[in-house]
Amino acid sequence: MLSKEYVYLNQRRYQVSIETNIVHEIHELGYSLDSFLQDELDSLESSAFSSKSIKEMALHKLKQIKNQSHSLKQNSSFTFVDLFAGIGGFRLALENQGGRCLAYSEIQWDSLRVYAKNFFINEKFLGDIKNVNQFGLLEQIDLIVGGVPCQAWSNAGKNKGFDDDRGRLWLETIRVVKENKPKAFLFENVKGLTNPRHSKALKFIIKSFQDIGYFVDYKVLSSKDFGLVQDRERVFFVGFQTQKQLELFEWPKPTNQSISLGEVIKLESYQKKTNDSTKNDKLNDYFIFSDVRNGNTTIHSWDFLDITALEKSICLQFTSLRRRLGKILYQKDGAPLSLKDIQDNSNSNSSSISKEILDGLVQKGIFKAFEETNEMGKKETRYDFVHSKQSVGINNTYRIYSPDSTSFPTITATGNPDYVSLKSFEGNSPKEHSQYFVEHIYQKQLYRSLLDREVARLQGFPDHFTLCKYGNAKRQLGNAVSIPVIEQLVIAIQKTNL
């Protein structure tokens, strides 16, 4: 019996006839015929296209997958189910330690395409976790793993917790664990879940796992402690069916491996410093572009403008005043201030700070001015920096890191305006350090953003791992887990006689 299927060849849609049983096998793996043979179709010439050629390619690939699956089954030391699979960070780490995947769950089609390119998939596709009940597997599940969507517990997700649909995916996770009873589980989430504001949610999650028969522990681990140049802190949850297993489990200790950013991006002619001056607290290995903070490593927007000594003094004072007075007067961590607010609290002679000077800073693009109603119900002009959000930086540049740095900010799905310098910072004093950076690196534009492959290395993905080709790689990598961290956790779990 034949099935009618559509495939895309050279951007054109073709209908082919292929045996229903072959199509059924492919659909069971979670693919359409077109997505299953994506690479093969991309390289196929129009002259070679036919239903017969499509059938032969499908049979060949199915055979490859079955052979690979048999080999994995023979050599695996434990089984696992991959929830919220993404592009396969958990799977990569677990397979590296002898694990074999029995089923996986994911809903993002672009992530599934990357997942399929990197793994021989011969296991059950579960689809959306909300529709998953019992897996219906014939084998015992040793481990269920997953990075439960974290936006609900992060600042980027506005900390809505269980009031966010993504936050409620923890409830689905607990339900799936209850219905399928793995020997153990390992889940990951943002550190924000351990914030005191989410203490009730954290206790609820732990108690819910305990109520379904698991002994649970959690800990925050940093990727930087496991040989990566990324200061990525995440909370990990482990659970076992017996108290003895939890007692045998030991959280992995830092590996004390150190690698520089220059080594990660494989900067040409780069040599790692042996006597690292950046260890001096006054000579940091990055510069921050921000008007809302001060310090030796801060670059302000007015550093590149022609301003008077008084104007510079006002700008520097305003940086601290907006934060201090913002908390006192307006209950905000940084708030616009009126001329009177500034005059009454300035270190300078109040008469030297006038509306004309502040308006002049507005004209120079440092300040912005707007009308607000004060506590007396009267309108007044308030001032704030044009660049008032620290994480946005100045002109879409927030931080520039030295290639000698052994730490880089957390890779996020939304991305940050962080860059790497193409040469080391020089200087023996904060002033020399800053001056060298501005003149020899920033003004000469000797810095750039990280490439997709370099971001993957920061997460511990090997260079042979195929990344998304459609501009989503950094987002996907920001949602992924750090491979070395998961590997060390799995090693620790295996020592409990799983």
Protein Blocks (a to p, Z undefined) as FASTA:
>chain_A
ZZdddddeehiacdddddfklmmmmmmnopafklmmmmmmmmpcfklgcfklmmmmmmmm
mmmmmmmmmmmmmmpcbdcddehklnolmmmmmmmnopacfbdcdfbfklmmmmmmmpcc
fbdcebjaklpcceoiabdcfbdcddddfklmmmkloonmjmpmklmmmmmmmmmmmmno
pabdcddddfklmpmklmmmmmmmmmmmmmnopacddddddfklnopacdcddddddddf
bfklmmmpccdddehiacdfklmnopghiacdfblfklpmklccbdcddfkbgcjkbccf
klmcccdfklmmmmmmmmmmmmmmmmmmnopghiaddfklmmmmccbdfklpcfklmmmm
mmnomaccdddddfkopacdddddfblcfklogghiabdcdfkbcbdcdddfkopadddd
fbdcedjbfklmmmmmmmmmmmnopacdddfklmmmmnopafklccdfehpmmmmmmmmc
cfklmmmmmmmmmmnoZZ
